[in-house]
Structures are given as structure tokens and as C-alpha cells.
Amino acid sequence: MSKPVAHNRSEYRYFRDITTRWMDNDVYAHVNNVIYYSWFDTVVNGWLLEQNVLDFTDSPAVGLVVETHCSYFSSIAFPDLVRAGLRVTRLGTSSVRYEVGLYANDNTEASAQGHFVHVYVDRVTRRPVPLPDDLRRALETIEVAE
């Protein structure tokens, strides 16, 4: 397995600023790893809400996370500002792979980056269903070649 290389900020299509909090730091004076995954959720779900393609209560199809990964390159700590970059690298019939880059302040090289995969399923049966058309159209706007 090759060593991951930090992505440049220019490789992402959408950005959301996230403020670090004092409580995000751990005893080693940097943000604890579990917080990074929270930021992944924040940028993806925030984008989905902004695109009006996420309905928590009534959507017949829901996205379930089936895979996650994160590589760490440099520390982030309170009071840094996190700039979370988002892109889509794979659109399947019922799945989407999001990639997220986390940039401390104005850095252009990722402090951490990773991905997660949503599989869309029927809300009731939990069986995979095709991505809804409006969701697919929105995802295509931030899609990049792998």
C-alpha cells in the first residue's frame, strides 16, 4: 500500500468553514481523531441540505455510511479554523463516494483527508435503491475524476 499524499485545496469543489472548539482538543493538545469524522459528516450533510436533497424525516431513500477512512498529515488544534473541502469521486447506481479534505486556517495542503461511502436504501426495507434523480444531479456538480 502506498503512502497517502496530502491533497491540495484546489482539488475540491465545495468548501465549508468549521470552527474548532476548546473541547475538541485532547490531552495531547490537538484535535482528537473522532472529531475529524464529525467534520466529515458536517460538510457532507451540510452540502446535502444546501442542495435541498436531504430530508431527514420524509425522504423515501436514506444514505447509510458503509465505509470510512481518514489519513492524518498535520495537527489541527483550537482555535484553528477548519476549511473542509468536498468532492465526489464515484457515483454508482445506489452509492456515492465522498472525499473530504480538512485544511487548517489558510493552509493549501490538507491536514487530514478521507472518504466515506453512502449507500442509498429504502427507508423502510433498508434494501438498496437507485440514487434519486435530484440527488444525482446535485452530486454531479461536485464530481471529479478519481
trRosetta pair geometry for C-beta under 8 A, 3 or more apart (Angstrom, degrees):
i j d omega theta_ij theta_ji phi_ij phi_ji
4 71 4.1 -44 63 -142 160 171
4 73 8.0 -112 101 -70 106 101
4 113 7.4 -162 164 66 136 107
6 73 4.6 26 -77 -81 121 168
6 109 4.7 61 120 180 135 93
6 110 4.3 -163 -163 52 93 88
6 111 7.8 46 -134 -52 130 13
6 113 6.7 145 -137 -4 60 124
7 11 4.8 -99 -177 52 113 143
7 12 7.4 95 132 -40 135 95
7 85 7.7 -125 104 75 128 142
7 101 4.9 -100 71 -97 122 137
7 109 7.7 157 83 -150 34 54
7 110 5.0 47 51 -18 74 129
7 113 5.4 98 15 -89 110 163
8 11 5.4 108 67 -14 74 102
8 108 5.7 1 -153 155 80 93
8 109 6.4 -38 -102 -96 57 58
8 110 7.8 -108 -69 -21 14 85
9 12 6.4 -61 -171 26 49 108
9 83 7.3 16 -128 106 124 128
9 85 6.1 178 -146 -57 65 144
9 101 6.8 -167 -106 110 52 141
9 103 5.5 20 -90 -72 110 156
9 107 7.7 151 -46 110 122 59
9 108 4.7 -99 7 -149 113 62
9 109 7.7 -85 -26 -54 83 20
9 110 7.6 154 -68 -61 63 71
10 108 7.5 13 -18 -164 86 106
11 85 7.4 88 77 144 71 152
11 87 7.1 -79 137 -18 74 154
11 101 7.1 94 72 -25 103 152
11 144 7.2 126 180 158 75 175
12 15 6.6 98 112 -69 126 82
12 85 2.9 134 44 176 177 120
12 86 6.1 92 -166 41 114 26
12 87 5.0 -135 -132 -35 63 106
12 99 7.9 -135 -103 99 93 95
12 101 5.5 -131 -51 31 135 119
13 85 7.8 113 32 -173 41 89
13 86 6.8 -64 60 89 80 66
13 87 5.0 109 8 -99 98 85
13 141 7.3 162 156 131 144 67
13 142 4.0 179 80 -139 142 78
13 143 7.9 12 -18 19 159 22
13 144 6.7 -173 -38 -43 115 108
14 43 7.8 147 107 179 104 102
14 47 5.7 81 128 -113 155 130
14 85 7.1 135 75 -158 48 54
14 86 4.5 -29 69 60 102 102
14 87 7.4 162 23 -70 82 54
14 142 5.3 -39 -13 -111 113 134
15 83 5.6 -7 -164 -179 119 94
15 84 6.6 146 -153 75 61 49
15 85 5.4 -27 -94 -96 81 62
15 86 7.3 179 -81 13 32 81
16 42 7.0 -152 108 128 143 93
16 43 4.8 -179 39 -119 128 82
16 46 5.4 88 -114 90 161 147
16 47 7.1 -121 -41 -56 129 87
16 83 7.7 158 77 -158 35 50
16 84 5.0 -20 61 60 85 104
16 86 7.3 32 1 -15 101 119
17 81 6.0 -18 -161 178 105 108
17 82 7.1 139 -161 80 51 54
17 83 5.7 -26 -100 -102 68 67
17 84 7.6 172 -94 16 16 79
18 39 5.6 178 72 -130 173 103
18 42 6.0 89 -101 107 133 149
18 43 7.4 -82 -43 -61 126 91
18 81 7.5 146 72 -171 45 60
18 82 4.3 -24 66 70 97 108
18 83 7.8 -179 21 -82 75 20
18 84 5.7 43 -6 -17 118 117
19 81 6.3 -33 -106 -119 57 72
19 82 7.6 -152 -68 25 9 84
20 24 5.1 -110 -165 47 87 149
20 25 7.9 68 167 -46 121 82
20 31 6.4 -106 -133 -80 123 123
20 76 6.7 -171 -80 151 140 104
20 77 7.1 120 159 143 165 23
20 78 4.5 -154 125 -92 118 66
20 79 6.1 180 71 -148 107 32
20 80 5.1 54 0 62 140 72
20 81 7.2 -130 1 -89 88 26
20 82 6.2 103 -51 -21 88 102
21 24 4.9 114 59 -18 73 100
21 78 6.3 -50 106 -97 18 126
22 25 6.5 -49 -176 17 44 109
22 78 5.1 145 -96 165 40 172
24 31 4.7 -17 147 -123 106 90
24 32 6.7 -148 177 22 57 82
24 35 4.9 77 -150 -115 98 162
24 78 5.8 138 55 -50 102 105
25 29 5.9 -7 -169 -146 121 33
25 30 6.4 165 -135 98 79 3
25 31 6.2 -63 -90 -82 48 44
25 32 7.4 109 -179 -24 15 81
25 77 5.7 48 -101 -150 107 84
25 78 5.1 -88 -36 13 113 108
26 29 7.6 -73 72 -12 57 19
26 30 6.8 -18 38 67 88 54
26 31 7.3 72 -7 177 87 15
26 32 4.0 99 -49 -73 118 96
29 77 6.1 10 152 -128 69 142
30 75 3.9 -83 -128 -157 143 118
30 76 6.5 105 -169 65 93 40
30 77 4.6 -84 -119 -76 58 99
31 35 4.9 -99 177 66 105 140
31 36 7.0 117 123 -53 120 80
31 75 7.3 152 26 -170 78 75
31 76 4.7 -12 12 86 128 91
31 77 6.0 -156 -26 -94 76 43
31 78 7.4 119 -72 -29 86 71
32 35 5.3 102 68 -6 74 104
33 36 5.7 -42 -164 16 48 116
33 37 7.7 42 149 -12 68 96
33 70 7.3 156 -165 88 96 143
33 72 7.3 -77 -110 -62 98 140
34 37 6.0 -52 -164 33 45 109
34 38 6.9 49 141 -20 68 103
35 38 5.2 -52 -155 34 43 118
35 39 6.5 46 148 -21 70 99
36 39 5.6 -52 -155 33 35 112
36 40 6.8 42 145 -23 64 98
36 70 5.5 104 122 -153 136 158
36 72 7.6 -107 -74 -87 165 100
36 102 6.6 -109 -140 -15 93 162
36 112 5.4 -62 -137 117 136 161
36 114 7.4 91 147 8 118 137
37 40 5.3 -40 -151 26 40 118
37 41 6.8 42 150 -16 64 100
37 68 6.6 35 -126 -177 113 149
37 70 6.8 -109 -70 -38 79 142
38 41 5.7 -53 -155 36 34 112
38 42 6.3 38 147 -24 66 107
39 42 5.3 -51 -144 34 36 117
39 43 6.4 30 161 -15 68 102
39 82 6.2 -62 -135 129 145 156
39 84 5.7 -167 167 -89 105 136
39 100 7.4 160 117 157 90 145
39 102 6.1 60 117 -101 148 128
40 43 6.5 -60 -150 36 26 101
40 44 6.4 15 159 -9 63 113
40 68 7.4 121 102 -141 165 113
40 70 7.5 -118 -49 -82 137 115
40 84 7.8 -173 -93 -153 36 132
40 98 7.7 134 -173 105 96 123
40 100 4.9 -173 -120 29 80 161
40 114 6.4 -53 -90 76 136 114
40 116 6.0 102 157 -7 136 124
41 44 6.1 -65 -144 43 27 104
41 45 5.7 7 170 -2 68 117
42 45 6.6 -62 -132 47 19 97
42 46 5.7 22 165 -22 60 117
42 84 7.1 128 87 18 100 170
43 46 5.8 -55 -137 39 23 113
43 47 6.3 25 160 -20 60 108
43 84 3.9 -130 -74 126 139 137
43 85 7.8 25 -167 68 155 12
43 86 5.1 -175 149 -61 118 120
43 100 5.7 131 65 -126 142 122
44 47 6.0 -61 -155 35 26 109
44 48 6.4 24 152 -17 64 108
44 86 6.5 158 -84 -127 59 133
44 98 5.2 36 -104 177 121 174
44 100 7.2 -82 -48 -68 95 124
44 116 7.3 -74 -43 58 160 116
44 118 8.0 162 172 -39 143 126
45 48 5.4 -49 -143 37 37 114
45 49 6.3 40 156 -19 66 103
45 54 6.4 137 -153 -157 72 173
46 49 5.8 -56 -151 36 30 111
46 50 6.4 30 152 -19 64 107
47 50 5.6 -54 -147 36 32 113
47 51 6.3 23 156 -13 66 109
47 86 5.7 -121 -42 86 155 167
47 142 7.6 -11 -178 -21 147 162
48 51 5.9 -62 -147 42 29 107
48 53 5.4 -96 -163 74 76 89
48 54 3.7 71 135 -35 112 127
48 135 7.9 5 -138 -129 98 97
48 138 7.8 106 -124 119 57 148
49 52 7.5 32 180 -75 35 34
49 54 5.2 -61 -72 56 58 121
51 54 7.7 80 63 -4 88 88
51 138 4.2 86 -180 -147 146 144
52 134 7.8 -61 101 157 86 134
53 132 7.2 179 -159 78 100 122
53 134 5.4 -168 -108 119 102 100
53 135 4.5 135 -176 -94 133 72
53 138 5.1 -131 -24 16 150 155
54 59 7.2 -67 -160 -39 37 151
55 58 5.0 -49 143 58 129 80
55 59 4.0 143 64 -44 97 95
56 59 7.5 56 -21 8 6 107
59 62 6.1 125 92 -75 113 70
59 123 6.8 147 97 -61 66 127
59 132 7.9 -101 -160 -29 109 151
60 122 6.6 -30 161 -142 82 69
60 123 5.6 -121 -164 1 35 113
60 129 7.9 -49 122 79 95 172
61 120 4.7 25 171 179 117 110
61 121 6.8 156 -152 74 73 24
61 122 6.4 -49 -101 -96 65 38
61 123 6.8 -123 -87 -37 14 81
61 129 5.0 -121 -108 72 117 131
61 131 7.7 164 135 -134 157 33
61 132 5.7 -178 43 -39 138 103
62 120 6.9 163 80 -145 25 66
62 121 6.2 -29 62 61 75 76
62 123 5.2 89 -12 -94 110 77
63 96 7.5 -39 -129 38 131 108
63 118 3.5 -4 -171 -170 115 130
63 119 7.1 142 -150 65 63 27
63 120 5.3 -37 -89 -88 67 70
63 121 8.0 132 -107 15 22 73
64 118 6.6 130 58 -153 30 68
64 119 5.6 -28 61 61 88 81
64 120 7.9 152 13 -98 72 22
64 121 5.9 4 0 10 118 120
64 126 7.9 39 -32 -148 150 89
65 68 6.3 20 174 -52 122 104
65 116 5.3 -26 -140 175 108 126
65 117 7.0 115 -152 73 58 51
65 118 6.2 -43 -86 -94 51 63
66 95 7.6 -60 34 -124 132 122
66 117 5.3 -52 59 92 88 103
66 118 7.4 118 7 -135 87 18
66 119 5.0 32 -17 -4 135 114
67 115 7.6 2 113 109 98 96
67 116 6.3 169 90 -150 58 57
67 117 4.2 28 47 27 102 114
68 114 6.8 31 -179 157 75 128
68 115 7.2 -173 -144 93 44 53
68 116 4.4 -8 -101 -101 77 97
68 117 7.9 -138 -64 18 47 70
69 114 4.9 -167 98 -155 60 97
69 115 5.5 13 50 47 97 81
69 116 7.6 174 21 -76 60 57
70 112 5.8 10 -176 177 103 114
70 113 7.3 170 -148 92 63 27
70 114 3.5 -50 -97 -66 58 146
71 112 6.6 174 87 -153 48 65
71 113 5.8 -10 56 61 93 74
71 114 6.3 161 11 -77 63 79
72 111 7.4 -13 -155 150 67 67
72 112 4.8 -19 -109 -104 60 99
73 109 7.2 -105 118 142 152 101
73 110 6.0 99 24 101 139 78
73 111 5.7 -151 63 -161 92 29
73 112 6.3 -169 17 -77 79 43
73 113 7.7 24 -11 4 117 89
74 104 7.1 -96 100 7 110 134
74 107 7.9 -143 68 -155 141 169
74 109 7.9 72 8 104 130 104
74 111 4.6 -87 67 -131 83 78
75 104 8.0 40 105 -60 47 154
75 111 7.0 -61 82 -163 11 119
76 80 5.1 -123 -164 69 82 153
76 82 6.2 38 -160 -88 150 103
76 102 6.8 -67 -42 140 151 121
76 104 4.8 -167 -108 -86 90 113
76 111 5.1 98 -50 134 100 160
76 112 7.3 -78 -10 -2 120 112
77 80 5.9 98 63 -7 45 114
80 104 4.7 -41 -167 -152 140 96
80 105 5.7 -95 -151 -41 87 88
81 104 7.5 116 67 -166 50 50
81 105 5.5 89 50 -96 87 54
82 102 5.5 -25 -162 -162 111 96
82 103 7.0 130 -162 66 56 47
82 104 6.6 -34 -102 -100 62 50
83 102 7.6 141 71 -159 47 46
83 103 4.4 -29 63 67 97 104
83 104 7.9 -146 19 -55 82 4
83 105 7.6 -34 -9 104 106 6
83 106 7.9 61 -8 -98 141 33
84 100 6.0 -17 -171 -166 97 106
84 101 7.3 155 -159 79 47 49
84 102 5.6 -14 -104 -103 73 70
84 103 7.6 -170 -76 23 27 76
85 100 6.7 149 78 -159 57 50
85 101 4.1 -3 53 55 113 99
85 102 7.7 -146 22 -66 76 27
85 103 6.7 54 -16 -10 104 112
85 110 7.9 -96 32 -93 121 104
86 98 6.4 -27 -157 -166 93 107
86 99 7.5 147 -153 80 44 52
86 100 5.8 -11 -98 -103 67 75
86 142 6.2 0 116 176 90 150
87 98 7.4 145 79 -158 38 60
87 99 5.2 -17 66 60 88 97
87 142 5.4 -151 -130 159 50 93
87 143 7.2 107 -179 -125 81 19
87 144 5.0 -13 -177 9 133 117
88 91 6.3 40 154 -57 129 91
88 96 5.9 -47 -141 -172 117 105
88 97 6.8 119 -161 77 66 57
88 98 6.0 -43 -99 -101 66 57
88 99 7.5 160 -105 15 16 79
88 139 5.0 70 -56 -175 169 91
88 140 7.8 -71 65 -84 143 23
88 142 5.2 99 2 96 94 87
88 143 4.4 -45 78 -95 106 66
88 144 7.2 143 68 17 53 66
89 97 5.2 -52 63 95 86 111
89 98 7.9 127 13 -134 81 12
89 99 5.3 46 -16 -16 119 120
89 115 7.4 -58 29 -118 125 134
89 143 7.4 147 -88 -152 20 68
89 144 6.2 -31 -97 68 69 80
89 145 7.8 25 -144 141 76 17
89 146 4.7 87 -178 -91 108 81
90 95 7.5 -1 115 111 102 97
90 96 7.0 165 91 -154 65 41
90 97 4.0 38 45 25 101 117
90 146 6.6 24 -60 -64 90 122
91 95 7.9 170 -159 92 35 56
91 96 5.6 -2 -111 -109 64 82
91 131 7.2 -57 -166 -1 98 161
91 136 6.7 98 -167 -140 136 85
91 139 5.8 131 -97 121 122 134
91 140 7.1 -16 -45 -78 161 72
91 143 6.3 -43 -25 -106 118 135
92 95 4.1 20 46 53 123 87
92 96 7.1 -143 26 -66 76 41
92 131 7.9 132 81 -26 57 117
93 128 7.9 71 101 154 100 122
93 130 5.5 -69 172 -114 81 78
93 131 7.2 -171 160 -2 32 87
94 119 5.7 36 125 -162 99 77
94 120 5.0 -132 -171 54 77 86
94 121 7.6 66 176 -70 125 53
94 128 4.1 77 143 -177 169 107
94 129 5.9 133 -123 73 115 28
94 130 5.8 -93 -81 -101 76 28
94 131 6.3 174 -123 -40 33 69
95 117 5.8 7 -174 -179 116 103
95 118 6.5 170 -149 89 64 53
95 119 4.7 -28 -94 -100 95 68
95 120 7.1 -160 -80 7 40 76
95 128 7.9 -38 -48 -139 86 123
95 131 7.9 -106 14 -56 15 107
96 117 7.0 170 84 -150 41 61
96 118 5.2 1 54 54 90 98
96 120 7.9 49 -1 -28 96 101
96 131 6.8 80 -44 -95 108 137
96 139 5.7 -105 -126 -137 142 151
97 115 5.7 7 -178 -177 94 128
97 116 7.7 -174 -148 97 58 27
97 117 5.0 -26 -99 -98 72 85
98 115 6.2 163 86 -153 53 71
98 116 5.8 -4 57 59 100 71
98 117 7.6 180 19 -87 70 34
98 118 7.2 44 -10 -6 108 99
99 113 6.9 18 178 178 94 101
99 114 7.3 -167 -148 105 64 29
99 115 4.7 -35 -98 -93 66 94
100 113 6.5 -177 94 -149 54 61
100 114 5.9 -9 58 62 92 70
100 115 7.0 161 14 -92 75 39
100 116 7.8 7 -1 7 115 88
101 110 4.3 -100 -160 -98 99 122
101 112 7.8 164 -156 91 47 47
101 113 4.5 -13 -107 -105 67 105
102 110 6.2 81 55 -158 51 88
102 111 5.4 -65 102 60 90 94
102 112 4.6 3 48 60 119 88
102 113 6.7 -164 16 -76 72 52
103 106 7.9 -11 147 -174 116 10
103 107 5.0 -159 -169 74 89 89
103 108 7.2 9 -140 -111 135 15
103 109 7.6 138 -120 77 95 27
103 110 6.0 -80 -77 -109 74 50
103 111 6.3 139 -120 0 28 92
104 107 5.1 41 62 10 73 129
104 111 4.8 68 -20 -43 101 143
107 110 7.9 151 116 -82 116 12
107 111 6.7 87 76 -45 152 93
110 113 4.4 12 165 -45 160 108
119 128 5.8 -62 171 -107 109 102
120 128 6.8 83 81 -151 59 67
120 129 5.6 -78 121 65 97 79
120 130 7.4 -11 82 119 129 17
120 131 5.5 133 11 -94 152 58
120 132 7.5 -151 -167 -11 159 76
120 135 7.7 128 -83 95 150 162
121 125 7.4 -133 169 84 96 72
121 126 4.9 16 155 -158 141 42
121 127 6.0 148 -154 70 93 21
121 128 5.5 -58 -98 -88 73 37
121 129 6.2 113 -144 7 24 88
122 125 4.4 24 81 43 129 94
122 126 6.6 -78 68 -25 75 16
122 127 5.3 10 21 51 112 76
122 129 5.2 100 -54 -36 76 127
131 135 5.1 -124 176 89 96 117
131 136 4.6 116 111 -65 123 95
131 139 7.3 -50 -180 11 152 145
132 135 4.5 85 65 9 88 109
132 136 6.9 -159 90 -10 42 86
133 136 5.6 -55 -146 35 31 112
133 137 6.4 31 157 -19 66 104
134 137 5.8 -51 -148 35 32 112
134 138 6.5 31 153 -17 64 106
135 138 5.8 -58 -151 37 32 110
135 139 6.2 31 154 -19 67 108
136 139 5.7 -56 -145 37 30 111
136 140 6.4 37 155 -27 63 104
137 140 5.8 -52 -153 26 29 116
137 141 7.5 35 150 -26 58 98
138 141 6.0 -51 -168 18 39 114
138 142 8.0 2 151 7 65 99
139 142 6.6 -76 -162 47 41 89
139 143 6.2 61 144 -54 74 102
140 143 5.1 -37 -141 3 39 127
